Amino acid sequence: MDGALKLDSRLASVGGALRDRYGGWIIGYNKNLGWCFVLNAKF
């Protein structure tokens, strides 16, 4: 899982990928978290 915050607009998002034990891709995901203040962001 990883997250990002665009400072000028304060828009946050999170995403990641689920992989098998050999590193093969199973499924990916992402979610727009909307407006977020940088000190309140917890990923």
Summary of the structure (lengths in Angstrom):
residues: 43
radius of gyration: 12.9
end to end distance: 8.0
largest distance: 39.0
contacts: 83
relative contact order: 0.35
helix: 7%
strand: 58%
